[in-house]
Structures are given as C-alpha cells and as structure tokens.
C-alpha cells in the first residue's frame, strides 16, 4: 500500500493457523510496519466485537502518520549528513595544516641535529689539523692518506651542515590519508560517512 509516496507492506494473516478450533484458525490479524513506532497500535486481530475489516479506518491514519514520520526522518538524515560533511571538511582543513606543521617540524629537527653534528665534526677537524701540524714539526710522517682523510671530513661536514647555505621554507608534500589520521580524531580521511575507528556513522 502506498501512502504519501511511501510504500508500506500491510500483512493479513491467520491469528492461529495451527489451531484445531475453527473459530481461532479462521480469525485474521492485520498488521502494518512497526519500525520506529512506539506506543501506537500496529496490529489488529479479529475479535468477538470487531473484525479486521472494521478497522480499516484506523489503518490509513496510522500509515499516514508513519509516512509523515518517514518524511521527517529523511529530512533529519539529510540535514545531519550535510552537517557531518561540513564538520568533516573543517576537520580535514585543520588536519592538513597540522600535517604540514608536523612535516616542517621534522625537517627542522633534522636540520638542528645535522647542525650539531657539523659543529662537533668541525671541532674534530680543528683538532685533527692541530695534530697534523704537530706531526709535521716533529718526527712523525704525514702521508697523503692522512691529508686526504682530513680533506674528506671537511668536505663531508659541509654537506651535512644546513647553514652551509641559507635554509628556506620546505614545501610540505600533499599528505596521505595515513598522514592525516593522527590529526582527525573521530573523523576518517576517507569521507564524512566513515570514522577513524573503522565503523561508519549511524543515524
């Protein structure tokens, strides 16, 4: 049966199909859907005072009520879906900014670590140069391999020192879904109808 554009399955069946009592086996019951229906009658059996055909004037209003409720649920669900998308888009914007900050912080920490290593290596280079000078003024032999090693250390130090040239702002790459997950909380990077915990949203 269709009411206000909504289809409803109205069921007519026997109250007690296996009963040996003819009156009970012939008694009918008419049912309408009871999904999300509370405190309202959705089943009307034959009785001594009233038959199912006598309650048809009660069924239509019930179905009209259910149709109106279904229409309102659809409106509410569409509104909730639009709100989730808007909130998800805001969360994604914040997460992308946070992921970019995390990437830049990682680069910065690496630069600081390399700068400190370079400073330590330069101290070592200075100490090595002093040791070579002492050897040249003494009786020790300073061969080409020693000088080559000292030169290599100096060149290598320059390659890891971030201040050999003036650093510039790093370009953060487009974050992957996995990059975004730590900054999304309950949201999923795959869409507003998913969650970050592996379950979809429930209306």
C-alpha positions, 0 to 999 in steps of 0.5 A: 500500500502506498501512502504519501509516496511511501510504500508500506507492506500491510500483512493479513494473516491467520491469528492461529493457523495451527489451531484445531478450533475453527473459530481461532484458525479462521480469525485474521490479524492485520498488521502494518510496519512497526519500525520506529513506532512506539506506543501506537497500535500496529496490529489488529486481530479479529475479535468477538466485537470487531473484525479486521475489516472494521478497522480499516479506518484506523489503518490509513491514519496510522500509515499516514502518520508513519509516512509523515514520520518517514518524511521527517526522518529523511529530512533529519538524515539529510540535514545531519549528513550535510552537517557531518560533511561540513564538520568533516571538511573543517576537520580535514582543513585543520588536519592538513595544516597540522600535517604540514606543521608536523612535516616542517617540524621534522625537517627542522629537527633534522636540520638542528641535529645535522647542525650539531653534528657539523659543529662537533665534526668541525671541532674534530677537524680543528683538532685533527689539523692541530695534530697534523701540524704537530706531526709535521714539526716533529718526527712523525710522517704525514702521508697523503692518506692522512691529508686526504682523510682530513680533506674528506671530513671537511668536505663531508661536514659541509654537506651535512651542515644546513647553514652551509647555505641559507635554509628556506621554507620546505614545501610540505608534500600533499599528505596521505590519508595515513598522514592525516589520521593522527590529526582527525580524531573521530573523523576518517580521511576517507569521507564524512560517512566513515570514522577513524575507528573503522565503523561508519556513522549511524543515524 
